[in-house]
C-alpha cells in the first residue's frame, strides 16, 4: 500500500534492513486487550462541539522540547504530498479505520488534521561493539546491527471533529479491531498491502477512551520476514491522536515492542 511519504519511506527502509540482515522471521505482539476508558453516551455538549482548526491543531502537536530523548517534526505538508485517504481501497470496509490509522491518516470523518514524526535519539555505540565485521560471527553482527537500529519512530496524527464525530470515529476503530482479526488487504494508487492478523494490545490508558492494536503484515517475499506495526488511537474530547510506532531494530531482532510511551505521555499532557 502506498502511504504518506514519511510512512512509505520508513516501510522501504524496513524492507532494506530485513534483506541486509537476512532475517527469516521477526516480530511479536504485546499481550493484553484493547482498553476503552471513559466511553459513554454522547452528551448534548458533545453534539454541539466545534472542531479545532488546522492552525490550532498544529500548536497542540508535541515538540522536541516537550519529550526528552526524541526529536519532533511537523509532517503535515509532507503527508499532503502523498496519497490522500480516498486513494486507499480497503477490501473490508469495517477495517478501514485501522488502514487509515497505520497509514498516517485520521481514523474518521475529520474536520481538520495535522501530522508529526517523533524519532527517538540515536543510541551511542557500546564499548563492546566491534569495529570490524571480520571480527564477529554472523549472529553477533546481526545482533549489533539490530541494536544500532533500535530506535522508535512514531508517526502522530491529530484530528478534530464536529459534534459527536470523534466518538463515532473511536467506535469505528474499536469495531475494526474486534472485527478484523483475520486481517484484510488495502490497495493504494500504486501498490497493495495485506495484513494477516489484527490483535488488540494494552493501551496507554490516557484520554477519554483509547484503543490499541498490532497489525501483522504479509511477508514481501515467500519465506520472508513478517512485519509488525503497532498503533494506538486516543480520544480527548473531540480531538483524536493516532500513533503508529515502528522500530527497525526490533523488527530485525524479532523482539516485541510497543507504542513509544514517552511520546504518548507528552502528547497527552498537551491535550488533556
Buried (B, 14 or more C-beta within 10 A) or exposed (E): BBBBBBBBBBBEBBBEBBEEBEBEEBBEBBEEEBBBBEBEEEEEEBEEBEBBEBEBBBEBBBBBEBBEEBEBBBBBEBBEEBBEBEBBBBBBEBBBBBBBBBBBBBBBEBBBBBBBBBBBEEEEEEEEEEEEEEEBEEEEBBBBBBBBBBBBBBBBBBBBBBBBBBBBBBBBBBBBBBBBEEBBBBBBEEEEBBBBBBBBBBBBEBBBBBBBBBBBBBBBEEEBBBBBBBBBBBBBBBBBBBBBBBBBBBBBBBBBBBBBEBBBBBBBEBBE
